[in-house]
Amino acid sequence: MSAPDPYSQYDPTSHLLLTPEDRDAPARVARLRDIGIGDGPVEEFDDFAADLARVTNAPFSMVNFIDENRQYFAGLYAAGRPGMELQPGPQVGRVMARDHGYCPHVVVRRKALVLEDVCDYPRFAGNPVVDEIGIRSYMGAPLIDQQTGMALGTICVVDTDTRPWGRAGLETIKSMAQQLTERIAEMERKGGI
């Protein structure tokens, strides 16, 4: 009896488009419940998203929390700019499938991610947000819980045009993620969100 050929079923691109496995999702959901973050928008997070958009000069920004199946934008700024709108579709709104977008990668990696042109990266160019929503650039950073060290979610900005975010953009998104992480810890100390 011969062993199966391990290369006969290998697809060298199959791993490129997959959303990363997230073993922390159940613990993250429990921690978010403990903090008081649920399925409703949080006005303070909406305000933070608007400020993030202003600071980065991005038309769209989010404060995003991720569970096993979906993403929820507890903070959302989607004003766009004149002549530019996201393409309509079921993903535009506060809820998005977990396999759409780049925040799940940021949460699992626990590191900021800057994509000046998502089409430059085969792993990210095939994501549904490119064709379905029109996203061309992304910048996001994890929200690392001060108590557990777990990534609770992300902050991110997106654009339908390519953007030269550069090192300055990376430092800005990381700094603002730290600010929001500190604010979440403060809100928790005061009794929750």
N, C-alpha and C positions, 0 to 999 in steps of 0.2 A: 504494500500500500504506500503510495507516494504522498508526500506532504503537499498541500496546496501551494501554488506559486504565490508568494506574498506580494509580488508586483503586479499580478494580473488584475487586482482590484484597486490598485493605487491610482488615485487621481491627484496629480500634483497641485491642482488649483483648488481642490475641495476645501482645504482648511483656510483659504484666503478670505472667503466671504462669510464664514461662520461667526456668529456672535459668540464671544468667549464664554466658556463655562463659568458659572458664578456660584461657587459652593457656599458663599457667605449670605446669599439672598435670604434664607429663612431667619438667620440671626439678625440680619439687617432689618427685616420687617418687624421683628419683635422689638428691636431697639428703637426704631422709629415710633412705634406705638407707645413705648415707655416715655419717649420725649414729648409725645403729643402731636406728632406729624402724621396726618391721615390722608384722606382722599379729597380734601377740600383745599381751595386756594388759600394762601396766607397773605394777607395784605402787605405785611412787612417784607415778604419775599417778592411780591410784585414790585414794590418800591425798590428793593435791592436790584431786581432784574432791570428796571428802568435806569437806575444809576449805572449798572454794569454796561448797558448799551451806550449810555452817554459817554462814559470814560473810554470805552474801546471804539467809539464811533461805529458801532454795529447796529444793523437794523432790527435784529432779533436776538433776544437773550432769555435764558431760562435758569431757574433753580429746579433741579431735577432729582427725583428720588425713584429708585428702581427696585422692583420686586422680581419674583421668579418669571413673570410673564409680561410685564409692561413697565412703562415709564410714566411718571406723573409729574407734570410741571406745576409744582406748588407756587412757583414764582414765574411769571411770564410777561415779557414785553415783546410785542409784535407790531410795532408801528410801521415798520418798513421805511421806505422813503419814496418821494414822488416818482411815479412811473415804474415802481418795482413792487411786486406783490408775490407772495408765495403761491405756487400753483395750487388750486383747490384740490382737496382730496381728503380721505378719511383720517389722515395722520395729523392734519392741521387742527390744533386744539390743545387741550391740557393733557390728553392721554395719547400715548403712542406705543405701538408694539415694541417689545424688548429688542427685536432684531432690526429695528429701524434706528439709524443714527449711530453716533460714536460714543455717547456717554457710557454705555455698558463696557466698552473697552477701557475707558478712564477709571471706572469703578473697580474693575478686576485688576488692572495694572497698578492702581493707586498712584498714578503719575499723570501730570498734565499732558495734554496732547494738542499739538498745533498742526493743522492741515491748511496750508495756504491755498492749495488747490487739491481738493480730494481726488481729482482725476489723475494726479501724479502718482498715486499709490494704488496698485491693483487690489490690495486688501480692502481698501475703503471705497474705491471708485464704483464698485458693484453694489453698494448699499442701496436699498430702495429709496432713501431720501434724495438721492441724486436725481433719478428719473421721475419719481412721483411728486416730489416737493420742489425740486430745483436747487438744492443746496450745493454750493461749490466750495465754500470754505468753512472751517470749524476751528474753534479754540475752546478747550474745556479743562477744568481742573477738579480734582476730587475734594469732597468735603470730608475730612478725616475727623471722626468723633474723638474728642479729647479724653473721654472716659474709657472707651474700649479700643481705640486705635483702628477701628473698622471704617471703611469708606461708606458713608451714609448715602451719598449721592454725588452730584456734580453741580457746578455752575458752568454755563457755556454760552458762547455767542456763535451765531451762524450768519452767513451771507449768501446771496444767490450769485455773487461775483467772487472772483478770486481776490484774496486779500494778503498783502505783505505784512502779516502780524509781527514777524521778527522776534528777536530776543526781548524787546521792550514789551510786546504783547504777552509773551510767555510770563515775564515777571509780573505784569499787571494782573493776569488771570490767577496766578498763584497767590499773589498778595490779597486779592479780593476774596478768594476762596478761604484764606486764613481768617480774614475779617468776618466772614459769614459763619465760619466754624466757631469762632469766639462768641459771636452773637447768639448762636444756637445754644451753646453751653450756658450763657447768661440767662437766656429765656427758660432753659430747663431748671436752673437754680431758683428762678422766680416762680416755678410751679407749672411750667410747660408752655406750649405754644398755643 
